[in-house]
Amino acid sequence: MGLNREGDVNFSLHREKWINNLDQNSKEVLNADESVFMKQSMSTPCMDVIVNAVGCYIENMSGKKYLDFHGNSIHQIGYKNSYVIEAIKKQMQELPFIPRRYTADIVVRAAVSLVNKTTSKDYKVLFTPSGSAAIGIALKIARKATGKHKVISMWESFHGAGLDSISVGGEYVFKKDMGPLMPGCIRTIPYNGYRNLLGNIDEEAISKFCTDYIEYIIKNEGDIGAILLEPIRATDTHIPPKSYFQKLRAICDKNDILLIFDEIPTALGRSGEFYVHQNFDVEPDILVLGKGLGGGIIPQAAVLTKSKYDYAGDISLGHYTHEKPAVGCAAICATIDFIDGNHLLDNCRKISKYVRKKADGLYNTYECIGEVRIRGLLITFEFVKNRDSKEKYDELTEKILYKSLELGLSFKISAGNCVTWHPPLIVTENEIDIAFSIFEKAIILSLNI
């Protein structure tokens, strides 16, 4: 798998074979795409050409439908959601753009809606046009609030592709050949890293080991202003225990450090709670949101910061052209209304139990599945050559991806050997049955190749 830790390999023989088997019209569009867009790892060459995306499905030029459990983590309420589309249309007709230094009711309502979903309801909001930009704002707020410029983040983490966000990110494929990055970035091994090193010992012991080392860094480094992490690692669904987060919260409080949670791909209900950290009975000082925030239609992100840190009025934290995004905020309001009105958190929890039962059946049947990790509809199957050694089975994992695509199921590969599903919150038991049927067939076919 080489350097491609975040996703599947786009230059492998499997990808080449897949593209060669597409119809001629699709190949022509893919060639046109390659001729005009810059190449980049994990994005080119593209897999296929799609002409429609509705609900849980995407459809290609030849009419083939894929049940899409990838969706770039933006389709919590499904593709082409008519309720959100109507809200966007209405907003575009009434007020499509708000110049800087002005406001409107729709942006206030969107901000209030996000704050009201927090446990304490004690946050202030800034909107940004992307999750990567929101991470940059969060880091600036932490520096302003604490007067300290250093930040602890995690190896293997992903926080966006900007220079500041790759500085705190832990994936080499984003930093390769980039030269000097932002100073003051200190990475530590994440919870799952220690778990892999220490083995299947008690979770509380691993949690203590992790947080003790973070305290050691703070004591010996100095000037730490923030700790940044994904509460649940999106790409391969690693889930630390509550004690880990509660100890982190206590460490931050003791040392005047801001705790920043990146929930860009995981919030808005996919964990079974509206915000991921609500699974762990803690609140961050800064919460970063994005991806599905715009209803799967409008690129939209947000930074929520505890009200007590609202004292940066003498500097420009963002000052974006679209810092009060009328259309994006209409999408935010409609997305939250749709989640609430259709009881999608309840559906997420119900379907999660159904997935767990079926996933356990696969685990008990196929020794190549080393572990299954599930929280809500954040789902990962880890493939190994041997359960005892936990040696990664990257080659099998990639075969399973392409066999699944042939049969009509799309998902993400992470860390080389992890199949990760992020189904929309609207997914049904029938669609889960279809996904597992395809997935099991793909496993069997791939093992027999």
C-alpha positions, 0 to 999 in steps of 0.5 A, a space after each residue: 500500500 506504500 504511502 497511501 494510508 488514508 485511502 485506497 491505492 489509485 495506481 495499483 494493478 487492481 485500479 488499472 484493471 478496473 478502469 480497463 473494464 469500464 465502457 468506452 464512454 466512461 474511459 473517454 470522460 476519465 481521459 478528459 478528466 486526467 487531461 485537465 486536472 492535476 494528478 494527486 495521490 488518492 484522487 487520480 485516476 478516478 474510479 468511474 464516471 457518475 451521472 446521479 447520486 440519490 439517497 444511499 446510491 450513486 449511478 454511473 454512465 452505463 446505469 450501474 448503481 453502487 450502494 455507497 457507504 463511502 460518500 466522502 462522509 458527507 451524505 448523512 441525510 443521503 444524496 440529493 435530499 429534496 428537503 435541503 434542496 428546497 431550502 437552498 433554492 428558497 434561500 438563493 431566491 431570497 438572499 444568496 450572499 451576505 457581504 462582510 460586516 452584515 448579517 441575516 436571520 438565517 446565519 444566526 439561526 444556523 449558529 444557534 442550531 449548532 450551539 443548541 445541539 451541544 450539551 452545555 449550549 455554551 459556545 460561540 460560532 465561526 463559519 468557514 468554507 472548508 474543514 481544513 480552514 476551520 482547523 486553522 481557525 481553531 489553532 489560531 483561537 488556541 494561540 490567542 486564548 492561551 498565549 502558547 503556540 505549541 499543539 499536541 496532535 496524533 500520528 496517523 491523524 488527518 485534519 485537512 490538506 492546508 499547510 497548517 492542517 498537514 502540520 498538525 496531521 499525521 499522514 506522510 502522504 500529505 506532507 511528503 516533499 513539502 519542506 518546513 511546516 508550521 513550528 510547534 507541532 508535536 505528535 504523539 501515538 494515538 490510543 489505537 497505536 498504543 493498543 497495537 503496541 501493548 496488545 489486548 490488555 485492559 483498556 483502562 491501562 492503555 488509556 492511562 499509558 497514553 495520557 501519562 505520556 501526554 502529561 510527560 510531553 507537557 511537562 518536558 516541552 512547555 508552551 503547549 496551548 492545545 491538544 487536537 484529535 479526532 475523538 473517533 478516528 474516522 478512517 478506521 474507527 478507533 474508539 478510545 474508552 471514556 476514561 481516556 477523554 475524561 483524563 484528557 479533559 482534566 489534563 487540559 484544565 490543569 495546564 491551561 490547554 485547549 482541547 480541540 475535537 475534529 469531528 469533521 467527518 464523524 459528527 451530525 449523528 453517525 456515531 449515534 449521538 449528534 456530536 461524537 464527544 457526547 459518547 464520552 461525557 466530555 466537552 471540548 473547548 473547540 469543536 470543528 465541523 464540516 463535510 455533511 454540515 452542508 447537507 451533502 450539497 454545499 461545502 460548509 464548515 464551522 468552529 464552535 468555541 467555548 464562550 469564555 474564549 470569545 475575546 479575539 475581537 482585536 484580530 481577524 481570525 477568519 474574515 472570509 468572503 463567505 464568513 456569513 454564508 446564507 446558502 450554506 446556513 440554509 443547508 445547515 438548518 435544513 440538515 438539522 431539521 431533517 435529522 430531527 424530524 425523521 428521528 435519524 439518530 434513533 435509526 442510526 442506533 437501531 441499524 447499528 445494532 443490526 450491523 453489529 449482529 451481522 458483522 459478528 456473524 462474518 467475524 465468526 466465519 472468516 479468520 481473515 477478519 481480525 477485528 470489527 469496530 463499530 460505533 453507530 454507523 462508523 464501521 470498520 472491518 480489519 483484515 489480517 493474515 493471522 489473528 494472533 500476529 495481527 499481520 495486515 492483509 493489504 492485498 486481500 483488502 484491495 481485492 475485496 474492494 474491487 470485487 465489492 465494486 463489481 457487485 455494486 458496493 462502494 466503501 473506503 479502504 483505510 490504513 491498508 487493511 481496513 474496510 470502512 463503511 459510513 452509511 447514511 443515517 437514512 439507511 434501511 435494514 434491507 440496504 444493510 442486508 444487500 451490503 453484507 451479501 455483496 461484502 461476503 461474496 467479495 470476501 469469498 471470491 477474493 480468498 479464492 483468487 
